[in-house]
Amino acid sequence: MICFLYFSILLNLQTMLSQSIKAKQFTAVIGFLVGCFALLFQLYLIIQNRTTGVTETVIRYFSFFTILCNILTVICFYSIIGNPQPGATKFFVNPKTITAITVYMFIVGLIYNTMLRFLWSPQGYQLLVDELLHVVMPLLLFIYWLTFTEKNTLEWKNIFSWLIFPFIYCLYTLVRGEIVHFYPYPFMDVNAFGYGTVLINCSYVLIALLVVSTLFVAIAKVLTKITMEKLTT
């Protein structure tokens, strides 16, 4: 009788794990396809509507934090499709990496929808692509993180390493902007506001990243605690 119960529980766990893996892969496939479509379509649109040479236009395309973060998200989803099993250790399926990218995408959506959305009025295909890059993709990744990402390995000390990429991005943007006089975001435009204001704006963004990262780790620890309590009761 005990053996029967043991094998019954084991079979149910295997079925649940199989269903979970399928759901993870389905979410990852949707995220990968939507992300690829949005990124490629945005590249097409920016080239079609360029105000400078093609080479400079392409460089500018890759100068947007939104584009870089969506590329990371697509790579992440692609890696998950090939490595759906729990405990996978490759870089882009590592829970710490997924959490960092989710934080970046959360900030992308937050800044766009609270600040930048009201500065222009995209129409037609550009509106579609904007919504995909700034709303749909951040939501898809957040849903994946909340539902499927293992959270028991996340630690407070991880937060500071997640700030390295945004810091390097800000530094690169300011250095390149000084050379070519192009800044991808209004709040980083040194020509319009000067270095003092722009550095303060960049500091605000980094602080926002720090706060959101802390929130994500806190959520992860609470969810991990709840899961452990369920397993021990």
N, C-alpha and C positions, 0 to 999 in steps of 0.2 A: 504493500500500500504506500509506504514512504517512498519507495523507488518510483512508483507510478506518479506520485505528486511531484517528485523531483524532476522527472523527465517532462512532465506536463508544464511545469514552470519554465524549464529550460527551453521547451519548444515555443512557448508564448513569448519569451524574451527574444528568441531568434527571429520570430515573426515580426515583433515590434521593431527590432533592429533593422530588419530587411525593409520594412515599410518606412522607417526613418531615413534610411539611406536613399531610398527611391525619392522621398520628398525632398531631401537635400539636393539630390542631383537635378530634380525637376526645377527647383528654385534657381539653382546655379545655371542651368541651361537657359531659362528665361532671362536671367540677369545678363548672361553672356551675349545672347542674341540681341537684346534690347540695347545693351551697351555698345556693341559693335556697330549696330545700325545708327545709333545717335552720333557716335564719334566720326564715322565715315561720312555721314550726311552733313555734319557740321563742317568737316574739312572741305567737302564739296562746296557748301554754301559760302564759306569764307574765301575760297579761291574765286568763286564766281563773282563775288561782290568786293573783290580786293581793291585797295586804293594804292597799292605799291606792287613791286615785283613778286612773282610767284614764290621765289626762294624766301624772301623776307616775310611773305604772308604765311608760309608754312612754319617758319621759325616762330612767328607771333602766335600761331595756332597752339604750338607746344609751350608757349609762355604763359598760358592761362592755368591757374591752379585747378580750376574745374576740369579742364581736359586731362591734366596729369593724374588727378585723383580718379577720374572715370577710367583712365587707362589702367591704373592699379587695380581698380575694381573688376574690370574685365579679365585681367590676368588672374586675379584671385578666384573669380567664378570658374574660369577655364581650369585652373589647378584643382579646384574642388570636384569638378566633373571627373577628372582622372584619378582623384584620390578621395573617394567618399567615405572611407572607413574611419571610425573614431580613432584618435591617437596618431593620425598621420603627422609626420614631422617635417615635411618639406616646407620651405620658407613661406610660400603664399597660402598654405593651408594651416599654418601654425596659428593657434588662437590669438596669440599676441599680435601677430601681423594683421589678422583679420580685424581685430579690435581697433588697431591703429588706423587702418584704412576706413573703417566705419566712422571713427571720430572725424577724420578728414572730410568724409562725405557729408556728415552731419553739419559740419561748419560750412561747407559749400552750400548746402540747402538753406541753412540759417541766414548766412550773409546775403545770399541772393534774394531770398523771399522777404527779408526785413529791410534791406537797403537798396540793392541794385535793381530789383524788379521795377521800381517806380521811376527809374531814370531813363527808360526807353520803352517803346511799344512794338515789339516784334510782331510780324504778321505772317500768316501762311505757314510755310515749311519751317521758317526760323522759329516761330512760336512753338511748333511741335517739338523741334529739337531742344529748345530751351527747357521745356517742361520735362522732357526725358532726362536731360543731363542734371537738372537742378532739383527735380522733385521725385520722379519715378525711380531713378537709379539710387539716390540716397535712401529712399523708402525700402526698396528691394533688399539692399545690403543690410539695413537696420533690421528688417524682418528676419533675414537669414541669421544675423548675429544673435538676435534675441531668441530665436527658435532652435537653432542647430549648433551654434558655436560652443565648444567646451569652455567653461568659465573658471574652473577650479584652479587653473594655473596662472591666472592673472594676479599680479601683485602691484602694490603702490609704486614700487621702484621702477616699473615699466613705463610709467607716465612720462618721465623726463626724456627717455630715449625716443618717444613718439614725437617730441617737439623738434627733433633734429632736422627732419625733412622740411617742415614748414619754415624753420629758421634759415636753412640753406636756400630755400625758394625765395624768401624775402631778400636775402643778400644778393642772390643772382639777379633778381628783377631790378634792384636798385643800381647795381653795377652796370648791367646791360642798358638800362634806361638812361644812365648818364652818357653812354656811348652813342646810342641810336635815337634817344629822345622819344622812346615809346614805353608806356606803362600800361599793362593790361587792365588795371582797375583804377577808377577815379580816385579812391582814397590812397593810392600809392603814387599819384602823379606829382612828382617833385616840381615839375615846371609850373604847376598850378598852385601848390601849397607850400613848397619849400621842404627842406629835409627835416626841420624840427617837427612840423605837423605830421609828415609822412611816417617818421620814426615812432611817434606817439601812436598813430593809427596801427602800425605794424605790431606795436606792443600790445594794443588792445586785442588784436587778432590772436596773438600768442597766448595772452591771458585767457581768452575765450577757449582756446584749444586746451589749455591746462585745466580749466574748470570742467569742460565737457569730458575730458579724459578721466578726471577724478570721479565724475558722476558715473561713467561707464564701469569703472573698476568697483565702485560702491555697489552698483546694481548687480554686477557679477558676483560679488561676495554675498550679497543678500540672497540671490537666486541659488547659489551653491549651498548656503546654509539651509535654505528651505528644502532643497533636494536631499541633502544628507539627513535631515530630520525625518523626511518621508521614508527614507531607506531604513532607518533605525527604529521605526515604529510599526 
